[in-house]
Amino acid sequence: MYSIRRHLLSLMFATAAIVSMSAMNLASAATAEDLDKDSRQALQTLYKTEPLAERLSRTAKAVLVFPNIVKAGLVFGGSYGEGALIEGSTVVDYYNSVTGSWGLQAGAQSYGYAVFLMTDKAIRYLKETKGWEIGVGPTVVAVDEGVAKNLSTSSLQDDAYAFIFSQQGLMAGVSIEGTKISRINR
């Protein structure tokens, strides 16, 4: 009985590793030009589906956009994607988004997200740290339908607001809590 459990556990770990590595390869490194184009296009898609995001963009100091995050897992999982930091209409830097997880999960999905940085403090933190773990540092509010109904540009008080969009795949739910964002060279 112990031998069967051990083999089953080994098989689950191996499968999770293969699924995670496959997903990471799907989100392989893009060129700076590709990231610029994809990030701007992703923002336009978000603005069409979420008018509040477009209103926030007018007062945001910068927007950190990850147009395509790929997430996969089987007990252990992970997600990866690359994006751009846009200040005004200029792309000023590039970042990656990495998350690891474990627990009851199986499947794969893709999604995008944008973080509207509302304060100089949030931008400074992003640029000066060796990586920003969402949930540590500046306050980030995940905007869903309930939050969006009660939020207006005059009630903004937090450092950053995050929108998740274009979710596709077989896994339920998306969270960016615990995501590590780090600067990359392009």
Residue pairs with C-beta under 8 A, 6 or more apart in sequence:
12 74
12 75
13 75
13 76
15 74
16 73
16 74
16 75
16 76
16 77
17 76
19 72
19 73
19 74
19 77
19 108
20 72
20 73
20 76
20 77
20 78
22 72
23 70
23 71
23 72
23 78
23 79
23 80
23 108
24 70
24 78
24 80
26 70
27 68
27 69
27 70
27 80
27 81
27 82
29 82
30 38
30 82
30 186
31 186
32 91
32 94
32 186
35 67
35 82
35 83
35 84
35 91
35 94
35 186
36 84
36 91
38 67
38 68
39 65
39 66
39 67
39 83
39 84
39 86
39 91
40 86
41 67
42 65
42 66
42 67
42 68
42 112
42 114
42 165
42 166
43 53
43 57
43 63
43 65
43 86
43 114
45 112
45 165
45 166
46 53
46 54
46 112
46 114
46 163
46 165
47 53
47 54
47 57
49 165
50 143
50 148
50 163
50 165
52 143
52 148
52 151
53 114
53 116
53 143
53 163
55 153
56 116
56 118
56 153
56 156
56 161
57 63
57 116
58 153
59 118
59 153
59 156
60 116
60 117
60 118
61 87
61 117
61 118
61 119
61 120
61 122
61 123
62 85
62 86
62 87
62 92
62 117
62 123
63 85
63 86
63 114
63 115
63 116
63 117
64 83
64 84
64 85
64 86
64 95
64 114
64 115
64 117
64 126
64 181
65 83
65 84
65 86
65 112
65 113
65 114
66 81
66 82
66 83
66 95
66 97
66 112
66 113
66 114
67 81
67 83
67 112
68 81
68 110
68 112
69 79
69 80
69 81
69 97
69 110
69 111
69 112
69 113
70 79
70 80
70 81
70 108
70 109
70 110
71 77
71 78
71 79
71 99
71 108
71 109
71 110
71 111
71 169
71 171
71 174
72 78
72 79
72 107
72 108
72 109
73 101
73 105
73 106
73 107
73 108
73 171
74 105
74 106
74 107
75 102
75 103
75 104
75 105
75 106
76 100
76 101
76 102
77 100
77 101
77 102
77 105
78 98
78 99
78 100
78 101
79 97
79 98
79 99
79 101
79 179
80 96
80 97
80 98
80 99
81 96
81 97
81 112
82 94
82 95
82 96
82 97
82 184
83 94
83 95
83 96
83 97
84 91
84 93
84 94
84 95
85 91
85 92
85 93
85 94
85 95
85 126
86 92
87 123
93 127
93 183
94 183
94 184
94 185
94 186
95 126
95 181
95 182
95 183
95 184
96 181
96 182
96 184
97 113
97 176
97 179
97 180
97 181
98 179
98 180
98 182
99 176
99 178
99 179
99 180
101 178
105 171
106 171
107 169
107 170
107 171
108 169
108 170
108 171
109 167
109 168
109 169
109 170
109 171
109 174
110 166
110 167
110 168
110 169
111 164
111 165
111 166
111 167
111 168
111 169
111 174
112 164
112 165
112 166
113 162
113 163
113 164
113 165
113 174
113 176
114 162
114 163
114 165
115 140
115 160
115 161
115 162
116 160
116 161
116 162
116 163
117 123
117 126
117 138
117 159
117 160
118 156
118 158
118 159
118 160
118 161
119 138
119 159
119 160
121 138
121 159
122 138
122 159
122 160
125 132
125 137
125 138
126 132
126 181
127 183
129 137
130 182
131 180
131 181
131 182
131 183
132 138
132 180
132 181
132 182
133 178
133 179
133 180
133 181
134 140
134 162
134 176
134 177
134 178
134 179
134 180
134 181
135 177
135 178
138 159
138 160
139 158
139 159
139 160
140 158
140 159
140 160
140 161
140 162
140 176
141 147
141 158
141 160
141 161
141 162
142 162
142 164
142 175
142 176
142 177
143 151
143 161
143 162
143 163
151 161
162 176
164 174
164 176
167 174
